[in-house]
Amino acid sequence: MPNATELSQAGVSFVKAGLPDKLGDKTTFMDHLIDSEKDVSLLRQKGIIENWMGEDKEVASLFNKNGNGVTTIYEKISDDDIKWNKVMSNATELSEAAVSFAKVNHTTNLFDIKFENGLMTIPSIAMVDSMETLMRNIIVYEQQSTDDLEYLYFSDYATFMDHLINSDKDVSLLCRKKIIVNWIGEDKEVASLFNKIGNGVIVYSNFYYKQVFTKAVKHCDEKPWNRMKAQLF
């Protein structure tokens, strides 16, 4: 879904409604609606947002951080599978929880990401100027062909990387592990690329990285000593 500024440019009007009975998926929705301080400013002018924090960019950052790691499922799944879609920490946070990262060698499969015994293995990806356009085009095709495809490989990969990368710190860590080869420029540009590509991608219950998410979440949430151990060394 386009952000508020883009929707406004497309003739969409915004009006403040009454207080909701419940928030529901509002965090995820607002992460899609707000991409920058321009969107916050527009919504503030309509009385939809009252900013008592300071600058509008602080509000934008808040929604983007809260929405990061929230995956919306559009098909009914069992209660046992609910946990996978909560939050997977970014690369920096996983590293602080004693997760190690390694590049997958001798593979041509970009999607061969695994998590076993505290080790996340990820195939290397070279980030070049044409990568964003290529991935966006394939993701659009996948999102419109859900009935014909068993897995939405690029869509799910974009979602996974959007969770794994939250800032230039995460990109820097993955670059040191040779998982990302950055030919674009600064690490923050790579972070911005993955965050934008992952924004608005619909995730279904057959999410390709469901098991990776589940194992990573369990590692961090069910073994808090992992984070303590990482901080000691």
N, C-alpha and C positions, 0 to 999 in steps of 0.2 A: 504494500500500500504506500502511495506517495506520502511525503511529510506534509505538514500543515501549509507551508508556504507554497509547495507545488500544487496542492489541492486548491488553494485560493486562486492561484494563477489559472487553474482549469475551470474557474467559475463556481467553486464550492463555497458556500457561506457557512459561518460558524455562529451558533447561538448558545448562550449559557442555559442549561436545563436546571431543574430543581435538584435537591440533594438525592443521591441514589440510595436505594435500600441496601445495596452491597456493592463492593468494588469489583468482584469477579476477576476477569482477566485484564483489569484496567492498566496494570503495570506494563504488561506486554503491549497493549494497544497504544499507550502513550509513548513507549519506546519507538514504535513505528511512526507515530504522529510527530514526534519531536526529534529532529536531527541536529538542530543548532539553535543558537539564541534567537535567530530570526523567527523560528516557529514559536518559541516561548513568548516573544514580544507580540506576535499576532494574537495568540490565545489570551494573553494578558489584556490586550486592548479590547477583546470581546468579553472580558470579565470571567473567562473560564478558568484562568490561573490568577491567583493573587500571590505575588512574589514578595515574601518577607525575608528571603534569604540574602538578597544582595543583587548581584548582576544576573541577567537572564542566562548567561552561559553556565552559571552554577546550577540552575534548575535543569537546563538541558543535560548537563553532565550527570545529575542525580538520576533522571529517568533512564538515560542510556546505560548507566551502571546497574541500576536495579533491574532493567529489562534484559541485560546481558546474562545469559545462562538460563533464561526462562524459555522453555520450549513448549509450544502449544500443540497438542495432539488433536487431530480431527477425526479419529476413529475410536470406538470403544475398545478398551483393552482391559485385561484382568487386573485385579487389585494387586497381584504380585508384581506386575510390571510398572506400577505407578511410580516407584521410586526413581527409575532411570531418568524421568523427565524433569526432576526438580532443578538441581544446579550442579554442573560440573565446574570445578574451579579452573581458573586460567593457569597457564604454564608456570608462572611465577609462584602462585599459591600451591600448586601441586609439587613444585620443587621444594618448597618450604615444608611440605608434608612428607618429605623423603621419597618422592617419586623421581625416578631417573628417566632420562630421555635418550634414545639412541636412534640413529638413522638405520633404516632397513637397507641392507646391501643386496645386490644381485636380484632386483625385482623391477619389473616394468609396470607393476600395478600400483598406481597412485593411491588407491583406496585401501591398501593392505595395512591398516592401523590396528594394533593389538595392545592389550594391557594385561600383563601377567606378573604377579609377585612384585608389585611396585615398580615395574619397568614398562614404560610406554614406548613402543617402537613405531616409527612413522617414516614412510618413504620420503625421500628428498624431493623438493619442488623448487624449481628455478623461477623466481618472480621477475618477469620482464614486462615491458610496457603494454604488450598486447594481451597479457593474461586476463585482465579484468574484462575486456570485451569478449574474449573467448568464453570465459566461465559464465558471464551473464547470458550470452546467447544460448548456451547449452542448458542452463538452469531454466530459462523461459520455456524452452522446448519440453523439458521434463515436467515442469509444473502444469503444462497443458496436455500432457500425455500420460497421466497417472493410471488410466485404465489399461494402457498397453505395456507398461513397464513393470517388471518385478520389483526393482529398486530404483530410487532416484539418486543415483550415485553422486553426481555433481552437487545436487541440492543438499544432500546429507553431508557431503564433504565440506561444503561451504558453511553449513550450520555447525559442524564439529569444530572447524577452524575459528569460527566466530566466537565460540565458547572458549577455546584454548587461548585465543589472542585477545587481550583487552587493551594493551598499550604497547609502546615501543620496547618496554622491558621484556615482555613475552617474546617479541620478535627477536630481540637481541639474544635471549637464551636459546631459542631454536636455531638461530644462525650459528652460535658457538658449537652446537651439536651437529651442524651441517645438515639439518633437516630443512631449513630454508636457505636458499642462495639468493641474496638480494641484489638484483641488477637494476632496481627501480631508483634507489636513492637512499634517503634516510629511513630508519626502521619505522618511524611513525607513519610513513606513507604506506608501508606494507600493512601495518596494523589497521589504518583507516580503510584500506582496500578490502580486507577480509570482513571488517565490521559492516561496511556498506553492502557488500555482496550478500552477507548472511541476513541482512535486515529485510524482513517481509517474506522470507522463504517459508512456505508451509511444510510442516513436518508431520508425517503420518506414523501410524503405529508400527509399521514395518521399517522404522528408522534403521539404517544400515549399521550404525554405531551404538545401538542400544546396549549391547553387552559391555562395550568399552566404557560407556557412561556409567553403567551400573557398578562396574568394578572400581572405577576411579572414585565414585561417590562413597562406596563402602570403605575404600582405603582411607579416605579422609575423615569420614563421619563416624565410622564404627571403631576406628583405631586412633584415637586422638594422640596417643603416645608417639605416632609417626611424626607429627609436627614438632613435638617436644624434642624428639631424637634428632631431627634435622637441625634444630636451632642450637643443639649442643656441639655439633661438629662443624 
